[in-house]
């Protein structure tokens, strides 16, 4: 039976999220929407990559990705997908203003918490996006 520890006796662990991959009806239109509405520019391979240094500048205690199983999908409504994408933004109001100018409505009222500000929209394929502006460092 394989062991859960490496040769030094230290348990191996996941270090972070390497990517989120999803299908969509028209991947080129979806990439263009993310670039136009959210300011995410495709890289040389056609993906929309995030540099950890950009998000690290927003966090007082270092960059992080939250990986959290939910007991049910009601928080993801009005999407019917069993997941939601949380995207770190540098200016929530400006992103949501650009989204509104593109005809994208907020799906619930904005919220402010000690750990940041939040807004929610839907992408063109019906996935709920939680936009998170962490408190400034």
C-alpha positions as CSV (number, residue, x, y, z in Angstrom):
1,X,0.0,0.0,0.0
2,X,1.5,3.4,-1.0
3,X,2.4,5.8,1.8
4,X,1.1,9.3,2.2
5,X,4.6,10.5,3.0
6,X,7.7,11.1,0.9
7,X,11.1,9.6,1.6
8,X,11.9,12.1,4.3
9,X,8.7,11.3,6.2
10,X,7.0,14.6,5.3
11,X,3.5,14.4,4.0
12,X,3.1,15.6,0.4
13,X,0.6,18.4,-0.1
14,X,-1.0,20.6,-2.7
15,X,0.7,24.0,-3.1
16,X,-2.0,25.9,-5.0
17,X,-4.5,26.0,-7.8
18,X,-2.7,25.6,-11.1
19,X,-5.7,26.4,-13.3
20,X,-9.4,26.3,-13.8
21,X,-10.5,24.6,-17.1
22,X,-14.1,24.6,-18.3
23,X,-16.0,24.0,-21.5
24,X,-18.2,26.6,-23.2
25,X,-20.4,26.8,-26.3
26,X,-18.0,29.3,-28.0
27,X,-14.6,29.4,-26.3
28,X,-13.4,32.3,-28.5
29,X,-16.5,34.4,-27.6
30,X,-16.1,33.6,-23.9
31,X,-12.4,34.5,-24.0
32,X,-13.3,37.8,-25.7
33,X,-16.0,38.5,-23.1
34,X,-13.5,37.9,-20.2
35,X,-11.0,40.3,-21.9
36,X,-13.6,43.0,-22.8
37,X,-15.7,42.9,-19.6
38,X,-13.1,41.9,-16.9
39,X,-9.9,43.1,-18.5
40,X,-8.3,39.7,-18.6
41,X,-5.8,39.5,-21.5
42,X,-5.1,36.1,-23.1
43,X,-1.5,34.9,-22.9
44,X,0.6,33.5,-25.8
45,X,-1.1,30.1,-25.4
46,X,-4.6,31.6,-25.5
47,X,-5.3,31.1,-21.8
48,X,-6.1,33.9,-19.3
49,X,-3.3,33.6,-16.7
50,X,-2.9,35.3,-13.4
51,X,0.5,36.2,-12.0
52,X,0.7,35.5,-8.3
53,X,2.7,38.7,-7.7
54,X,-0.3,40.8,-8.8
55,X,-2.6,39.3,-6.2
56,X,0.1,39.2,-3.5
57,X,0.2,43.0,-3.7
58,X,-3.4,43.1,-2.6
59,X,-3.1,40.9,0.5
60,X,-1.7,42.0,3.8
61,X,-0.7,38.5,4.7
62,X,0.3,37.1,1.3
63,X,-1.6,35.9,-1.8
64,X,-4.1,33.0,-1.4
65,X,-6.6,30.9,-3.2
66,X,-9.6,29.7,-1.3
67,X,-10.6,26.1,-2.0
68,X,-13.9,25.5,-0.2
69,X,-16.4,22.7,-0.6
70,X,-20.0,23.9,-0.1
71,X,-22.8,21.8,1.4
72,X,-25.1,22.9,-1.4
73,X,-25.1,25.0,-4.5
74,X,-27.7,27.6,-3.4
75,X,-24.9,30.3,-2.9
76,X,-24.1,29.9,-6.6
77,X,-27.6,30.9,-7.8
78,X,-28.8,32.1,-10.2
79,X,-26.3,29.8,-11.9
80,X,-27.2,26.2,-12.2
81,X,-23.5,25.1,-12.2
82,X,-22.3,23.2,-9.2
83,X,-19.4,25.8,-8.7
84,X,-18.7,29.5,-8.8
85,X,-15.6,31.3,-9.8
86,X,-14.2,33.9,-7.4
87,X,-11.9,36.4,-9.2
88,X,-9.6,38.9,-7.4
89,X,-10.0,42.4,-8.8
90,X,-8.1,45.6,-8.1
91,X,-11.1,48.0,-8.5
92,X,-14.5,46.4,-7.9
93,X,-16.4,49.6,-8.8
94,X,-14.6,50.1,-12.1
95,X,-15.0,46.5,-13.1
96,X,-18.7,46.5,-12.4
97,X,-19.1,49.8,-14.2
98,X,-17.4,48.4,-17.3
99,X,-19.6,45.2,-17.0
100,X,-22.7,47.4,-16.8
101,X,-21.6,49.4,-19.9
102,X,-21.4,46.0,-21.7
103,X,-24.9,45.1,-20.6
104,X,-23.9,42.8,-17.8
105,X,-26.1,43.1,-14.7
106,X,-25.1,42.5,-11.1
107,X,-27.1,39.5,-9.8
108,X,-27.1,40.5,-6.2
109,X,-26.3,43.6,-4.1
110,X,-22.6,44.3,-3.4
111,X,-21.2,43.4,0.0
112,X,-18.4,44.8,2.2
113,X,-16.7,42.7,4.8
114,X,-13.4,43.1,6.8
115,X,-11.8,40.7,4.3
116,X,-12.9,42.7,1.2
117,X,-15.6,43.9,-1.1
118,X,-17.7,41.6,-3.3
119,X,-19.9,41.9,-6.4
120,X,-21.5,39.2,-8.5
121,X,-22.2,38.9,-12.2
122,X,-22.9,36.0,-14.7
123,X,-20.5,35.2,-17.6
124,X,-22.0,34.5,-21.0
125,X,-22.2,30.7,-20.3
126,X,-24.2,31.1,-17.1
127,X,-21.4,30.7,-14.6
128,X,-21.7,33.0,-11.5
129,X,-18.6,35.1,-11.0
130,X,-17.8,36.5,-7.5
131,X,-15.6,39.5,-7.9
132,X,-13.5,40.1,-4.8
133,X,-11.5,43.2,-4.0
134,X,-9.4,42.4,-0.9
135,X,-8.6,45.2,1.6
136,X,-5.6,47.2,0.6
137,X,-2.3,46.2,2.1
